[in-house]
Amino acid sequence: MKKRLAPLAAAVTLGLVLVPAAAASAATRTTPYNCGTRDAKVTASAPTNVTLTVSGTTRSATNSAGASVTLYDYDGQGTAYASSSNASVSIHVTCF
């Protein structure tokens, strides 16, 4: 019985090692915005780490409970770029 279980145990162990590595993929998002004459508050968030670039300014954050970064664009229009080593990243723009 031991001889039959050894290959199965090795396959299960190998699967556990490979699956998380394959599931961890980087995410990027690009969001254009136009607030007209108002200013823009741009927030990017991701599960553990995020980098946000707005109008040439870049800011990053890391937090195991969820990372979030906010930048302000006083021109009110442009494009926001966000990236994360996680599988998802989101950008939220508020005009004020």
C-alpha positions as CSV (number, residue, x, y, z in Angstrom):
1,M,0.0,0.0,0.0
2,K,2.9,2.4,0.8
3,K,4.3,2.0,-2.8
4,R,1.0,3.1,-4.3
5,L,0.5,6.1,-2.1
6,A,4.0,7.5,-2.6
7,P,3.4,8.7,-6.2
8,L,0.0,10.1,-5.3
9,A,1.4,12.0,-2.4
10,A,4.2,13.4,-4.5
11,A,1.7,14.5,-7.2
12,V,-0.5,16.2,-4.6
13,T,2.5,18.0,-3.0
14,L,3.7,19.1,-6.4
15,G,0.2,20.4,-7.3
16,L,0.0,22.4,-4.1
17,V,3.3,24.0,-4.9
18,L,2.5,24.8,-8.5
19,V,-1.1,26.0,-8.3
20,P,-0.5,29.1,-6.1
21,A,2.4,30.1,-8.2
22,A,0.3,29.9,-11.3
23,A,-2.6,31.8,-9.7
24,A,-0.4,34.8,-8.7
25,S,-0.5,37.0,-11.8
26,A,0.1,40.7,-12.0
27,A,-2.7,43.1,-12.9
28,T,-2.6,46.5,-14.5
29,R,-5.4,49.0,-15.2
30,T,-5.6,52.2,-17.2
31,T,-8.4,54.7,-16.6
32,P,-8.9,58.0,-18.5
33,Y,-10.9,60.6,-16.6
34,N,-12.2,64.1,-17.3
35,C,-13.7,66.1,-14.5
36,G,-14.1,69.3,-16.6
37,T,-13.3,72.3,-14.5
38,R,-13.3,70.3,-11.2
39,D,-10.4,68.5,-9.6
40,A,-10.0,64.7,-9.5
41,K,-9.4,62.4,-6.6
42,V,-8.0,59.1,-7.9
43,T,-7.8,56.0,-5.7
44,A,-6.3,52.6,-6.6
45,S,-6.7,49.5,-4.5
46,A,-5.6,45.9,-4.5
47,P,-5.5,42.9,-2.1
48,T,-1.9,43.4,-0.9
49,N,0.0,46.0,-2.9
50,V,-0.7,48.7,-5.4
51,T,1.2,51.4,-7.4
52,L,-0.7,54.4,-8.8
53,T,0.6,57.0,-11.3
54,V,-1.4,60.2,-12.0
55,S,0.1,63.1,-13.9
56,G,3.6,61.9,-13.5
57,T,3.3,61.3,-9.8
58,T,3.7,57.8,-8.5
59,R,2.8,56.4,-5.1
60,S,2.8,52.8,-3.8
61,A,1.4,51.0,-0.8
62,T,1.6,47.5,0.7
63,N,-0.8,46.1,3.3
64,S,-1.7,42.5,3.8
65,A,-5.3,43.6,4.8
66,G,-5.7,45.5,1.5
67,A,-3.6,48.3,0.0
68,S,-5.0,51.6,-1.2
69,V,-3.4,54.8,-2.6
70,T,-4.9,58.2,-3.4
71,L,-3.6,61.0,-5.5
72,Y,-5.2,64.3,-6.5
73,D,-5.1,65.8,-10.0
74,Y,-5.9,69.5,-9.9
75,D,-6.1,69.7,-13.7
76,G,-9.1,67.4,-13.5
77,Q,-8.3,65.4,-16.5
78,G,-5.8,62.8,-17.5
79,T,-5.1,59.1,-17.3
80,A,-4.5,57.0,-14.2
81,Y,-2.3,53.9,-14.3
82,A,-2.4,51.3,-11.6
83,S,-0.5,48.0,-11.1
84,S,-0.3,45.2,-8.6
85,S,1.4,41.9,-8.3
86,N,-2.0,40.6,-7.3
87,A,-4.5,39.2,-9.7
88,S,-6.8,42.4,-9.5
89,V,-6.4,46.1,-9.1
90,S,-9.1,48.8,-9.3
91,I,-9.2,52.5,-9.9
92,H,-11.9,54.9,-8.6
93,V,-12.1,58.5,-9.7
94,T,-14.1,61.2,-7.9
95,C,-14.6,64.7,-9.3
96,F,-14.9,67.4,-6.7
